[in-house]
């Protein structure tokens, strides 16, 4: 169902959400996170809805491409998984 433009304008832009994810990883630079773990953190902070895992994955892709964060595939008990961490370099 469409929403009116005023309701749309009251929402947060992807840029502000990207900054929140980047700052979270920067403030927790001693850890690396799965996309699903970051999604749960953002959901707990009421920054995403249950349907926004795709948005988290897009943000992580953007931040990886601009080299703000690092992505590495690490072998875990569940197989290889992509983890994300703040780029110290």
mmCIF file as gemmi writes it, N, C-alpha and C atoms, coordinates in Angstrom:
data_model
loop_
_atom_site.group_PDB
_atom_site.id
_atom_site.type_symbol
_atom_site.label_atom_id
_atom_site.label_alt_id
_atom_site.label_comp_id
_atom_site.label_asym_id
_atom_site.label_entity_id
_atom_site.label_seq_id
_atom_site.pdbx_PDB_ins_code
_atom_site.Cartn_x
_atom_site.Cartn_y
_atom_site.Cartn_z
_atom_site.occupancy
_atom_site.B_iso_or_equiv
_atom_site.pdbx_formal_charge
_atom_site.auth_seq_id
_atom_site.auth_asym_id
_atom_site.pdbx_PDB_model_num
ATOM 1 N N . UNK Axp A 1 ? 0.84 -1.172 0 1 0 ? 1 A 1
ATOM 2 C CA . UNK Axp A 1 ? 0 0 0 1 0 ? 1 A 1
ATOM 3 C C . UNK Axp A 1 ? 0.891 1.244 0 1 0 ? 1 A 1
ATOM 4 N N . UNK Axp A 2 ? 0.684 2.154 -0.916 1 0 ? 2 A 1
ATOM 5 C CA . UNK Axp A 2 ? 1.486 3.383 -0.972 1 0 ? 2 A 1
ATOM 6 C C . UNK Axp A 2 ? 1.25 4.257 0.259 1 0 ? 2 A 1
ATOM 7 N N . UNK Axp A 3 ? 2.259 5.086 0.559 1 0 ? 3 A 1
ATOM 8 C CA . UNK Axp A 3 ? 2.122 6.068 1.637 1 0 ? 3 A 1
ATOM 9 C C . UNK Axp A 3 ? 2.177 7.461 1.024 1 0 ? 3 A 1
ATOM 10 N N . UNK Axp A 4 ? 1.689 8.454 1.766 1 0 ? 4 A 1
ATOM 11 C CA . UNK Axp A 4 ? 1.745 9.802 1.203 1 0 ? 4 A 1
ATOM 12 C C . UNK Axp A 4 ? 3.162 10.354 1.331 1 0 ? 4 A 1
ATOM 13 N N . UNK Axp A 5 ? 3.448 11.382 0.572 1 0 ? 5 A 1
ATOM 14 C CA . UNK Axp A 5 ? 4.808 11.908 0.462 1 0 ? 5 A 1
ATOM 15 C C . UNK Axp A 5 ? 5.303 12.492 1.777 1 0 ? 5 A 1
ATOM 16 N N . UNK Axp A 6 ? 4.418 13.057 2.599 1 0 ? 6 A 1
ATOM 17 C CA . UNK Axp A 6 ? 4.839 13.6 3.896 1 0 ? 6 A 1
ATOM 18 C C . UNK Axp A 6 ? 5.329 12.489 4.82 1 0 ? 6 A 1
ATOM 19 N N . UNK Axp A 7 ? 4.632 11.365 4.815 1 0 ? 7 A 1
ATOM 20 C CA . UNK Axp A 7 ? 5.068 10.229 5.619 1 0 ? 7 A 1
ATOM 21 C C . UNK Axp A 7 ? 6.408 9.712 5.098 1 0 ? 7 A 1
ATOM 22 N N . UNK Axp A 8 ? 6.55 9.666 3.788 1 0 ? 8 A 1
ATOM 23 C CA . UNK Axp A 8 ? 7.799 9.231 3.17 1 0 ? 8 A 1
ATOM 24 C C . UNK Axp A 8 ? 8.959 10.132 3.594 1 0 ? 8 A 1
ATOM 25 N N . UNK Axp A 9 ? 8.746 11.449 3.554 1 0 ? 9 A 1
ATOM 26 C CA . UNK Axp A 9 ? 9.792 12.408 3.905 1 0 ? 9 A 1
ATOM 27 C C . UNK Axp A 9 ? 10.179 12.334 5.378 1 0 ? 9 A 1
ATOM 28 N N . UNK Axp A 10 ? 9.287 11.825 6.222 1 0 ? 10 A 1
ATOM 29 C CA . UNK Axp A 10 ? 9.594 11.727 7.649 1 0 ? 10 A 1
ATOM 30 C C . UNK Axp A 10 ? 10.509 10.54 7.954 1 0 ? 10 A 1
ATOM 31 N N . UNK Axp A 11 ? 10.704 9.656 6.983 1 0 ? 11 A 1
ATOM 32 C CA . UNK Axp A 11 ? 11.563 8.494 7.175 1 0 ? 11 A 1
ATOM 33 C C . UNK Axp A 11 ? 13.03 8.869 7.139 1 0 ? 11 A 1
ATOM 34 N N . UNK Axp A 12 ? 13.875 7.937 7.531 1 0 ? 12 A 1
ATOM 35 C CA . UNK Axp A 12 ? 15.319 8.149 7.511 1 0 ? 12 A 1
ATOM 36 C C . UNK Axp A 12 ? 15.867 7.739 6.153 1 0 ? 12 A 1
ATOM 37 N N . UNK Axp A 13 ? 16.85 8.486 5.687 1 0 ? 13 A 1
ATOM 38 C CA . UNK Axp A 13 ? 17.471 8.161 4.405 1 0 ? 13 A 1
ATOM 39 C C . UNK Axp A 13 ? 18.451 7.009 4.577 1 0 ? 13 A 1
ATOM 40 N N . UNK Axp A 14 ? 18.77 6.369 3.488 1 0 ? 14 A 1
ATOM 41 C CA . UNK Axp A 14 ? 19.758 5.289 3.52 1 0 ? 14 A 1
ATOM 42 C C . UNK Axp A 14 ? 21.111 5.816 3.968 1 0 ? 14 A 1
ATOM 43 N N . UNK Axp A 15 ? 21.42 7.076 3.638 1 0 ? 15 A 1
ATOM 44 C CA . UNK Axp A 15 ? 22.704 7.656 4.033 1 0 ? 15 A 1
ATOM 45 C C . UNK Axp A 15 ? 22.842 7.72 5.547 1 0 ? 15 A 1
ATOM 46 N N . UNK Axp A 16 ? 21.777 8.129 6.251 1 0 ? 16 A 1
ATOM 47 C CA . UNK Axp A 16 ? 21.864 8.218 7.709 1 0 ? 16 A 1
ATOM 48 C C . UNK Axp A 16 ? 21.972 6.817 8.311 1 0 ? 16 A 1
ATOM 49 N N . UNK Axp A 17 ? 21.287 5.859 7.733 1 0 ? 17 A 1
ATOM 50 C CA . UNK Axp A 17 ? 21.357 4.486 8.213 1 0 ? 17 A 1
ATOM 51 C C . UNK Axp A 17 ? 22.752 3.918 7.978 1 0 ? 17 A 1
ATOM 52 N N . UNK Axp A 18 ? 23.336 4.223 6.846 1 0 ? 18 A 1
ATOM 53 C CA . UNK Axp A 18 ? 24.698 3.788 6.535 1 0 ? 18 A 1
ATOM 54 C C . UNK Axp A 18 ? 25.663 4.32 7.584 1 0 ? 18 A 1
ATOM 55 N N . UNK Axp A 19 ? 25.485 5.573 7.972 1 0 ? 19 A 1
ATOM 56 C CA . UNK Axp A 19 ? 26.348 6.181 8.983 1 0 ? 19 A 1
ATOM 57 C C . UNK Axp A 19 ? 26.199 5.483 10.337 1 0 ? 19 A 1
ATOM 58 N N . UNK Axp A 20 ? 24.977 5.101 10.695 1 0 ? 20 A 1
ATOM 59 C CA . UNK Axp A 20 ? 24.736 4.41 11.966 1 0 ? 20 A 1
ATOM 60 C C . UNK Axp A 20 ? 25.488 3.071 11.989 1 0 ? 20 A 1
ATOM 61 N N . UNK Axp A 21 ? 25.409 2.32 10.91 1 0 ? 21 A 1
ATOM 62 C CA . UNK Axp A 21 ? 26.099 1.028 10.842 1 0 ? 21 A 1
ATOM 63 C C . UNK Axp A 21 ? 27.612 1.238 10.908 1 0 ? 21 A 1
ATOM 64 N N . UNK Axp A 22 ? 28.113 2.203 10.174 1 0 ? 22 A 1
ATOM 65 C CA . UNK Axp A 22 ? 29.545 2.493 10.179 1 0 ? 22 A 1
ATOM 66 C C . UNK Axp A 22 ? 30.015 2.88 11.584 1 0 ? 22 A 1
ATOM 67 N N . UNK Axp A 23 ? 29.272 3.749 12.255 1 0 ? 23 A 1
ATOM 68 C CA . UNK Axp A 23 ? 29.645 4.175 13.604 1 0 ? 23 A 1
ATOM 69 C C . UNK Axp A 23 ? 29.583 3.01 14.594 1 0 ? 23 A 1
ATOM 70 N N . UNK Axp A 24 ? 28.594 2.126 14.434 1 0 ? 24 A 1
ATOM 71 C CA . UNK Axp A 24 ? 28.52 0.959 15.308 1 0 ? 24 A 1
ATOM 72 C C . UNK Axp A 24 ? 29.777 0.113 15.167 1 0 ? 24 A 1
ATOM 73 N N . UNK Axp A 25 ? 30.166 -0.176 13.937 1 0 ? 25 A 1
ATOM 74 C CA . UNK Axp A 25 ? 31.357 -0.998 13.717 1 0 ? 25 A 1
ATOM 75 C C . UNK Axp A 25 ? 32.617 -0.28 14.207 1 0 ? 25 A 1
ATOM 76 N N . UNK Axp A 26 ? 32.671 1.024 14.031 1 0 ? 26 A 1
ATOM 77 C CA . UNK Axp A 26 ? 33.81 1.8 14.514 1 0 ? 26 A 1
ATOM 78 C C . UNK Axp A 26 ? 33.888 1.744 16.044 1 0 ? 26 A 1
ATOM 79 N N . UNK Axp A 27 ? 32.76 1.841 16.714 1 0 ? 27 A 1
ATOM 80 C CA . UNK Axp A 27 ? 32.725 1.808 18.175 1 0 ? 27 A 1
ATOM 81 C C . UNK Axp A 27 ? 32.939 0.411 18.75 1 0 ? 27 A 1
ATOM 82 N N . UNK Axp A 28 ? 32.823 -0.602 17.887 1 0 ? 28 A 1
ATOM 83 C CA . UNK Axp A 28 ? 33.026 -1.995 18.307 1 0 ? 28 A 1
ATOM 84 C C . UNK Axp A 28 ? 34.113 -2.633 17.444 1 0 ? 28 A 1
ATOM 85 N N . UNK Axp A 29 ? 35.17 -1.893 17.246 1 0 ? 29 A 1
ATOM 86 C CA . UNK Axp A 29 ? 36.231 -2.303 16.32 1 0 ? 29 A 1
ATOM 87 C C . UNK Axp A 29 ? 36.996 -3.541 16.756 1 0 ? 29 A 1
ATOM 88 N N . UNK Axp A 30 ? 36.775 -3.984 17.988 1 0 ? 30 A 1
ATOM 89 C CA . UNK Axp A 30 ? 37.451 -5.188 18.467 1 0 ? 30 A 1
ATOM 90 C C . UNK Axp A 30 ? 36.691 -6.459 18.111 1 0 ? 30 A 1
ATOM 91 N N . UNK Axp A 31 ? 35.599 -6.332 17.356 1 0 ? 31 A 1
ATOM 92 C CA . UNK Axp A 31 ? 34.774 -7.477 16.962 1 0 ? 31 A 1
ATOM 93 C C . UNK Axp A 31 ? 34.484 -7.417 15.462 1 0 ? 31 A 1
ATOM 94 N N . UNK Axp A 32 ? 34.142 -8.568 14.913 1 0 ? 32 A 1
ATOM 95 C CA . UNK Axp A 32 ? 33.645 -8.664 13.538 1 0 ? 32 A 1
ATOM 96 C C . UNK Axp A 32 ? 32.266 -9.311 13.612 1 0 ? 32 A 1
ATOM 97 N N . UNK Axp A 33 ? 31.353 -8.878 12.766 1 0 ? 33 A 1
ATOM 98 C CA . UNK Axp A 33 ? 29.954 -9.288 12.843 1 0 ? 33 A 1
ATOM 99 C C . UNK Axp A 33 ? 29.454 -9.866 11.528 1 0 ? 33 A 1
ATOM 100 N N . UNK Axp A 34 ? 28.549 -10.812 11.645 1 0 ? 34 A 1
ATOM 101 C CA . UNK Axp A 34 ? 27.779 -11.289 10.494 1 0 ? 34 A 1
ATOM 102 C C . UNK Axp A 34 ? 26.715 -10.241 10.168 1 0 ? 34 A 1
ATOM 103 N N . UNK Axp A 35 ? 26.238 -10.237 8.936 1 0 ? 35 A 1
ATOM 104 C CA . UNK Axp A 35 ? 25.153 -9.321 8.56 1 0 ? 35 A 1
ATOM 105 C C . UNK Axp A 35 ? 23.929 -9.559 9.44 1 0 ? 35 A 1
ATOM 106 N N . UNK Axp A 36 ? 23.635 -10.814 9.735 1 0 ? 36 A 1
ATOM 107 C CA . UNK Axp A 36 ? 22.461 -11.127 10.558 1 0 ? 36 A 1
ATOM 108 C C . UNK Axp A 36 ? 22.633 -10.616 11.984 1 0 ? 36 A 1
ATOM 109 N N . UNK Axp A 37 ? 23.857 -10.63 12.495 1 0 ? 37 A 1
ATOM 110 C CA . UNK Axp A 37 ? 24.1 -10.096 13.84 1 0 ? 37 A 1
ATOM 111 C C . UNK Axp A 37 ? 23.921 -8.586 13.867 1 0 ? 37 A 1
ATOM 112 N N . UNK Axp A 38 ? 24.417 -7.899 12.847 1 0 ? 38 A 1
ATOM 113 C CA . UNK Axp A 38 ? 24.218 -6.451 12.756 1 0 ? 38 A 1
ATOM 114 C C . UNK Axp A 38 ? 22.736 -6.116 12.614 1 0 ? 38 A 1
ATOM 115 N N . UNK Axp A 39 ? 22.049 -6.925 11.847 1 0 ? 39 A 1
ATOM 116 C CA . UNK Axp A 39 ? 20.604 -6.742 11.686 1 0 ? 39 A 1
ATOM 117 C C . UNK Axp A 39 ? 19.904 -6.829 13.039 1 0 ? 39 A 1
ATOM 118 N N . UNK Axp A 40 ? 20.261 -7.821 13.854 1 0 ? 40 A 1
ATOM 119 C CA . UNK Axp A 40 ? 19.642 -7.983 15.176 1 0 ? 40 A 1
ATOM 120 C C . UNK Axp A 40 ? 19.947 -6.793 16.083 1 0 ? 40 A 1
ATOM 121 N N . UNK Axp A 41 ? 21.178 -6.275 16.012 1 0 ? 41 A 1
ATOM 122 C CA . UNK Axp A 41 ? 21.542 -5.092 16.805 1 0 ? 41 A 1
ATOM 123 C C . UNK Axp A 41 ? 20.675 -3.903 16.38 1 0 ? 41 A 1
ATOM 124 N N . UNK Axp A 42 ? 20.566 -3.669 15.087 1 0 ? 42 A 1
ATOM 125 C CA . UNK Axp A 42 ? 19.786 -2.533 14.58 1 0 ? 42 A 1
ATOM 126 C C . UNK Axp A 42 ? 18.298 -2.716 14.873 1 0 ? 42 A 1
ATOM 127 N N . UNK Axp A 43 ? 17.828 -3.948 14.787 1 0 ? 43 A 1
ATOM 128 C CA . UNK Axp A 43 ? 16.427 -4.226 15.1 1 0 ? 43 A 1
ATOM 129 C C . UNK Axp A 43 ? 16.158 -3.953 16.583 1 0 ? 43 A 1
ATOM 130 N N . UNK Axp A 44 ? 17.081 -4.339 17.446 1 0 ? 44 A 1
ATOM 131 C CA . UNK Axp A 44 ? 16.953 -4.082 18.875 1 0 ? 44 A 1
ATOM 132 C C . UNK Axp A 44 ? 16.93 -2.6 19.199 1 0 ? 44 A 1
ATOM 133 N N . UNK Axp A 45 ? 17.592 -1.812 18.38 1 0 ? 45 A 1
ATOM 134 C CA . UNK Axp A 45 ? 17.608 -0.354 18.554 1 0 ? 45 A 1
ATOM 135 C C . UNK Axp A 45 ? 16.437 0.315 17.834 1 0 ? 45 A 1
ATOM 136 N N . UNK Axp A 46 ? 15.567 -0.512 17.27 1 0 ? 46 A 1
ATOM 137 C CA . UNK Axp A 46 ? 14.383 -0.05 16.547 1 0 ? 46 A 1
ATOM 138 C C . UNK Axp A 46 ? 14.751 0.819 15.335 1 0 ? 46 A 1
ATOM 139 N N . UNK Axp A 47 ? 15.874 0.48 14.698 1 0 ? 47 A 1
ATOM 140 C CA . UNK Axp A 47 ? 16.328 1.201 13.513 1 0 ? 47 A 1
ATOM 141 C C . UNK Axp A 47 ? 15.936 0.506 12.218 1 0 ? 47 A 1
ATOM 142 N N . UNK Axp A 48 ? 15.518 -0.74 12.314 1 0 ? 48 A 1
ATOM 143 C CA . UNK Axp A 48 ? 15.077 -1.484 11.134 1 0 ? 48 A 1
ATOM 144 C C . UNK Axp A 48 ? 13.839 -2.285 11.491 1 0 ? 48 A 1
ATOM 145 N N . UNK Axp A 49 ? 13.109 -2.625 10.472 1 0 ? 49 A 1
ATOM 146 C CA . UNK Axp A 49 ? 11.963 -3.505 10.67 1 0 ? 49 A 1
ATOM 147 C C . UNK Axp A 49 ? 12.418 -4.938 10.376 1 0 ? 49 A 1
ATOM 148 N N . UNK Axp A 50 ? 11.616 -5.919 10.758 1 0 ? 50 A 1
ATOM 149 C CA . UNK Axp A 50 ? 12.008 -7.309 10.499 1 0 ? 50 A 1
ATOM 150 C C . UNK Axp A 50 ? 12.266 -7.624 9.031 1 0 ? 50 A 1
ATOM 151 N N . UNK Axp A 51 ? 11.787 -6.793 8.134 1 0 ? 51 A 1
ATOM 152 C CA . UNK Axp A 51 ? 11.958 -7.063 6.705 1 0 ? 51 A 1
ATOM 153 C C . UNK Axp A 51 ? 13.207 -6.399 6.126 1 0 ? 51 A 1
ATOM 154 N N . UNK Axp A 52 ? 14.034 -5.75 6.941 1 0 ? 52 A 1
ATOM 155 C CA . UNK Axp A 52 ? 15.131 -4.936 6.437 1 0 ? 52 A 1
ATOM 156 C C . UNK Axp A 52 ? 16.507 -5.604 6.413 1 0 ? 52 A 1
ATOM 157 N N . UNK Axp A 53 ? 16.581 -6.916 6.492 1 0 ? 53 A 1
ATOM 158 C CA . UNK Axp A 53 ? 17.877 -7.584 6.399 1 0 ? 53 A 1
ATOM 159 C C . UNK Axp A 53 ? 18.541 -7.248 5.064 1 0 ? 53 A 1
ATOM 160 N N . UNK Axp A 54 ? 17.754 -7.162 4.017 1 0 ? 54 A 1
ATOM 161 C CA . UNK Axp A 54 ? 18.285 -6.794 2.703 1 0 ? 54 A 1
ATOM 162 C C . UNK Axp A 54 ? 18.933 -5.407 2.755 1 0 ? 54 A 1
ATOM 163 N N . UNK Axp A 55 ? 18.333 -4.48 3.483 1 0 ? 55 A 1
ATOM 164 C CA . UNK Axp A 55 ? 18.893 -3.122 3.618 1 0 ? 55 A 1
ATOM 165 C C . UNK Axp A 55 ? 20.245 -3.167 4.323 1 0 ? 55 A 1
ATOM 166 N N . UNK Axp A 56 ? 20.36 -3.974 5.365 1 0 ? 56 A 1
ATOM 167 C CA . UNK Axp A 56 ? 21.645 -4.136 6.067 1 0 ? 56 A 1
ATOM 168 C C . UNK Axp A 56 ? 22.696 -4.668 5.097 1 0 ? 56 A 1
ATOM 169 N N . UNK Axp A 57 ? 22.323 -5.656 4.308 1 0 ? 57 A 1
ATOM 170 C CA . UNK Axp A 57 ? 23.275 -6.232 3.355 1 0 ? 57 A 1
ATOM 171 C C . UNK Axp A 57 ? 23.706 -5.19 2.324 1 0 ? 57 A 1
ATOM 172 N N . UNK Axp A 58 ? 22.786 -4.351 1.881 1 0 ? 58 A 1
ATOM 173 C CA . UNK Axp A 58 ? 23.138 -3.274 0.943 1 0 ? 58 A 1
ATOM 174 C C . UNK Axp A 58 ? 24.102 -2.278 1.574 1 0 ? 58 A 1
ATOM 175 N N . UNK Axp A 59 ? 23.823 -1.893 2.809 1 0 ? 59 A 1
ATOM 176 C CA . UNK Axp A 59 ? 24.689 -0.95 3.52 1 0 ? 59 A 1
ATOM 177 C C . UNK Axp A 59 ? 26.086 -1.538 3.677 1 0 ? 59 A 1
ATOM 178 N N . UNK Axp A 60 ? 26.18 -2.797 4.053 1 0 ? 60 A 1
ATOM 179 C CA . UNK Axp A 60 ? 27.487 -3.439 4.207 1 0 ? 60 A 1
ATOM 180 C C . UNK Axp A 60 ? 28.242 -3.484 2.882 1 0 ? 60 A 1
ATOM 181 N N . UNK Axp A 61 ? 27.533 -3.72 1.808 1 0 ? 61 A 1
ATOM 182 C CA . UNK Axp A 61 ? 28.157 -3.726 0.481 1 0 ? 61 A 1
ATOM 183 C C . UNK Axp A 61 ? 28.699 -2.328 0.145 1 0 ? 61 A 1
ATOM 184 N N . UNK Axp A 62 ? 27.909 -1.302 0.398 1 0 ? 62 A 1
ATOM 185 C CA . UNK Axp A 62 ? 28.337 0.078 0.133 1 0 ? 62 A 1
ATOM 186 C C . UNK Axp A 62 ? 29.573 0.423 0.956 1 0 ? 62 A 1
ATOM 187 N N . UNK Axp A 63 ? 29.535 0.129 2.256 1 0 ? 63 A 1
ATOM 188 C CA . UNK Axp A 63 ? 30.663 0.445 3.131 1 0 ? 63 A 1
ATOM 189 C C . UNK Axp A 63 ? 31.908 -0.351 2.76 1 0 ? 63 A 1
ATOM 190 N N . UNK Axp A 64 ? 31.726 -1.575 2.303 1 0 ? 64 A 1
ATOM 191 C CA . UNK Axp A 64 ? 32.87 -2.382 1.855 1 0 ? 64 A 1
ATOM 192 C C . UNK Axp A 64 ? 33.491 -1.785 0.598 1 0 ? 64 A 1
ATOM 193 N N . UNK Axp A 65 ? 32.648 -1.355 -0.317 1 0 ? 65 A 1
ATOM 194 C CA . UNK Axp A 65 ? 33.156 -0.783 -1.58 1 0 ? 65 A 1
ATOM 195 C C . UNK Axp A 65 ? 33.902 0.52 -1.351 1 0 ? 65 A 1
ATOM 196 N N . UNK Axp A 66 ? 33.441 1.301 -0.356 1 0 ? 66 A 1
ATOM 197 C CA . UNK Axp A 66 ? 34.156 2.56 -0.08 1 0 ? 66 A 1
ATOM 198 C C . UNK Axp A 66 ? 35.31 2.345 0.908 1 0 ? 66 A 1
ATOM 199 N N . UNK Axp A 67 ? 35.517 1.109 1.29 1 0 ? 67 A 1
ATOM 200 C CA . UNK Axp A 67 ? 36.612 0.681 2.16 1 0 ? 67 A 1
ATOM 201 C C . UNK Axp A 67 ? 36.53 1.242 3.58 1 0 ? 67 A 1
ATOM 202 N N . UNK Axp A 68 ? 35.338 1.564 4.031 1 0 ? 68 A 1
ATOM 203 C CA . UNK Axp A 68 ? 35.132 1.984 5.418 1 0 ? 68 A 1
ATOM 204 C C . UNK Axp A 68 ? 35.133 0.779 6.347 1 0 ? 68 A 1
ATOM 205 N N . UNK Axp A 69 ? 34.722 -0.365 5.794 1 0 ? 69 A 1
ATOM 206 C CA . UNK Axp A 69 ? 34.719 -1.606 6.558 1 0 ? 69 A 1
ATOM 207 C C . UNK Axp A 69 ? 35.416 -2.681 5.733 1 0 ? 69 A 1
ATOM 208 N N . UNK Axp A 70 ? 35.773 -3.763 6.406 1 0 ? 70 A 1
ATOM 209 C CA . UNK Axp A 70 ? 36.429 -4.902 5.757 1 0 ? 70 A 1
ATOM 210 C C . UNK Axp A 70 ? 35.514 -6.107 5.868 1 0 ? 70 A 1
ATOM 211 N N . UNK Axp A 71 ? 35.438 -6.862 4.806 1 0 ? 71 A 1
ATOM 212 C CA . UNK Axp A 71 ? 34.666 -8.105 4.788 1 0 ? 71 A 1
ATOM 213 C C . UNK Axp A 71 ? 35.639 -9.257 4.597 1 0 ? 71 A 1
ATOM 214 N N . UNK Axp A 72 ? 35.463 -10.298 5.428 1 0 ? 72 A 1
ATOM 215 C CA . UNK Axp A 72 ? 36.289 -11.496 5.278 1 0 ? 72 A 1
ATOM 216 C C . UNK Axp A 72 ? 35.418 -12.73 5.46 1 0 ? 72 A 1
ATOM 217 N N . UNK Axp A 73 ? 35.676 -13.726 4.644 1 0 ? 73 A 1
ATOM 218 C CA . UNK Axp A 73 ? 34.988 -15.006 4.777 1 0 ? 73 A 1
ATOM 219 C C . UNK Axp A 73 ? 35.814 -15.875 5.721 1 0 ? 73 A 1
ATOM 220 N N . UNK Axp A 74 ? 35.197 -16.259 6.82 1 0 ? 74 A 1
ATOM 221 C CA . UNK Axp A 74 ? 35.875 -17.002 7.878 1 0 ? 74 A 1
ATOM 222 C C . UNK Axp A 74 ? 35.178 -18.344 8.047 1 0 ? 74 A 1
ATOM 223 N N . UNK Axp A 75 ? 35.987 -19.396 8.171 1 0 ? 75 A 1
ATOM 224 C CA . UNK Axp A 75 ? 35.409 -20.72 8.384 1 0 ? 75 A 1
ATOM 225 C C . UNK Axp A 75 ? 34.965 -20.853 9.834 1 0 ? 75 A 1
ATOM 226 N N . UNK Axp A 76 ? 33.694 -21.19 10.024 1 0 ? 76 A 1
ATOM 227 C CA . UNK Axp A 76 ? 33.113 -21.404 11.353 1 0 ? 76 A 1
ATOM 228 C C . UNK Axp A 76 ? 32.526 -22.811 11.389 1 0 ? 76 A 1
ATOM 229 N N . UNK Axp A 77 ? 31.94 -23.18 12.509 1 0 ? 77 A 1
ATOM 230 C CA . UNK Axp A 77 ? 31.301 -24.495 12.603 1 0 ? 77 A 1
ATOM 231 C C . UNK Axp A 77 ? 30.144 -24.631 11.625 1 0 ? 77 A 1
ATOM 232 N N . UNK Axp A 78 ? 29.618 -23.495 11.143 1 0 ? 78 A 1
ATOM 233 C CA . UNK Axp A 78 ? 28.527 -23.49 10.17 1 0 ? 78 A 1
ATOM 234 C C . UNK Axp A 78 ? 29.017 -23.341 8.733 1 0 ? 78 A 1
ATOM 235 N N . UNK Axp A 79 ? 30.321 -23.453 8.523 1 0 ? 79 A 1
ATOM 236 C CA . UNK Axp A 79 ? 30.892 -23.268 7.194 1 0 ? 79 A 1
ATOM 237 C C . UNK Axp A 79 ? 31.471 -21.867 7.061 1 0 ? 79 A 1
ATOM 238 N N . UNK Axp A 80 ? 31.854 -21.497 5.849 1 0 ? 80 A 1
ATOM 239 C CA . UNK Axp A 80 ? 32.407 -20.164 5.62 1 0 ? 80 A 1
ATOM 240 C C . UNK Axp A 80 ? 31.294 -19.132 5.69 1 0 ? 80 A 1
ATOM 241 N N . UNK Axp A 81 ? 31.569 -18.051 6.43 1 0 ? 81 A 1
ATOM 242 C CA . UNK Axp A 81 ? 30.589 -16.976 6.581 1 0 ? 81 A 1
ATOM 243 C C . UNK Axp A 81 ? 31.291 -15.636 6.423 1 0 ? 81 A 1
ATOM 244 N N . UNK Axp A 82 ? 30.574 -14.65 5.887 1 0 ? 82 A 1
ATOM 245 C CA . UNK Axp A 82 ? 31.12 -13.312 5.705 1 0 ? 82 A 1
ATOM 246 C C . UNK Axp A 82 ? 30.95 -12.504 6.984 1 0 ? 82 A 1
ATOM 247 N N . UNK Axp A 83 ? 32.077 -12.049 7.516 1 0 ? 83 A 1
ATOM 248 C CA . UNK Axp A 83 ? 32.091 -11.183 8.687 1 0 ? 83 A 1
ATOM 249 C C . UNK Axp A 83 ? 32.527 -9.784 8.271 1 0 ? 83 A 1
ATOM 250 N N . UNK Axp A 84 ? 32.067 -8.794 9.038 1 0 ? 84 A 1
ATOM 251 C CA . UNK Axp A 84 ? 32.366 -7.393 8.727 1 0 ? 84 A 1
ATOM 252 C C . UNK Axp A 84 ? 32.938 -6.715 9.966 1 0 ? 84 A 1
ATOM 253 N N . UNK Axp A 85 ? 33.952 -5.877 9.716 1 0 ? 85 A 1
ATOM 254 C CA . UNK Axp A 85 ? 34.601 -5.14 10.797 1 0 ? 85 A 1
ATOM 255 C C . UNK Axp A 85 ? 35.013 -3.775 10.279 1 0 ? 85 A 1
ATOM 256 N N . UNK Axp A 86 ? 35.214 -2.831 11.205 1 0 ? 86 A 1
ATOM 257 C CA . UNK Axp A 86 ? 35.671 -1.498 10.834 1 0 ? 86 A 1
ATOM 258 C C . UNK Axp A 86 ? 37.072 -1.587 10.239 1 0 ? 86 A 1
ATOM 259 N N . UNK Axp A 87 ? 37.329 -0.807 9.213 1 0 ? 87 A 1
ATOM 260 C CA . UNK Axp A 87 ? 38.63 -0.809 8.544 1 0 ? 87 A 1
ATOM 261 C C . UNK Axp A 87 ? 39.574 0.154 9.265 1 0 ? 87 A 1
ATOM 262 N N . UNK Axp A 88 ? 40.57 -0.394 9.932 1 0 ? 88 A 1
ATOM 263 C CA . UNK Axp A 88 ? 41.522 0.419 10.667 1 0 ? 88 A 1
ATOM 264 C C . UNK Axp A 88 ? 42.529 1.111 9.755 1 0 ? 88 A 1
ATOM 265 N N . UNK Axp A 89 ? 42.649 0.61 8.523 1 0 ? 89 A 1
ATOM 266 C CA . UNK Axp A 89 ? 43.656 1.123 7.594 1 0 ? 89 A 1
ATOM 267 C C . UNK Axp A 89 ? 43.242 2.354 6.938 1 0 ? 89 A 1
